[in-house]
């Protein structure tokens, strides 16, 4: 489904970007803020996520209940998420109700009151969320994995924060974070679906008049290190993450790493799935991934296995890692590129995905990346590029995180030696 992307920059620096999707009667709209966990001081780790929660808890015009009732009265959906780099607030509505959705989002981002009673209730909710995450090994392991990859850095700290930082988070810290980071030049307003750009941009100029200038725009550089985390638990499965330094989201390397991940562990035809699950039955779940940030990235794999199988699993995985660069075939490369193209095109059928892609592209690159340019970049991935990427990635220090019964898991040094000796 083709569209037309248009951009208008308002006087306060807010960029308004729309992706018109002809024939649709629905629209998705949201604000993407360049303020995630990676810009948080250690003592208030989790403040970006806490703020995301509090934005829905009442404004000068609306109570928390009224916010929920207004959007649901027109059949709309309102939600948000916080990542390590960005925070997003978004809604999906019928196209005719786009002005209402825009008004609500503008209201919660400019007029939130941070009512002390609501704040204490939400503090308890977030502490429960942290507890639930801790009780779910295949969730918490990603936080521990990030921590060993980027030790002592904001990039390595959990998005939710910790029990201590959330419990002690002062109201002023949340208000100050919003005042310093939520400014026009650090935000993008995006919409996709059945809409008119000029009308939308004019309405946005009216609704977002109270945005002030950014007081802080620094973004500490992420430095990949590597290391290990182990947590012995009496559970049925070992949850294992192994990773290496990958590329950032700038340039052709972003697409090359994505194709390499699809080839290595992106589906049922991938090397990891066929070799480790189908041929040997050593895991229930195994896949690879490429995580990219503004100035760094990680290429890794997840495996869920039993205590008795982990000893056999490690040598097989390290053999697959070490063989990858020298054994790539044109057939699997073509298949991985086709998978990557299909994933891109299928995602563009959704107004939510289109607006989310647009928001993240605008923050990352300062401009949208067209569908045609993305397909062209995928077509440019070839055997030589994938070979070079595999060699580069797997030459970096290992990041290892494991949770579960670990008596049969080899030492970090032994696993690292396997990667070097091969």
Order of alpha helices (4+ residues) and beta strands (2+ residues): beta-beta-beta-alpha-alpha-beta-beta-alpha-alpha-alpha-alpha-alpha-beta-alpha-beta-beta-alpha-beta-beta-alpha-alpha-alpha-alpha-alpha-beta-alpha
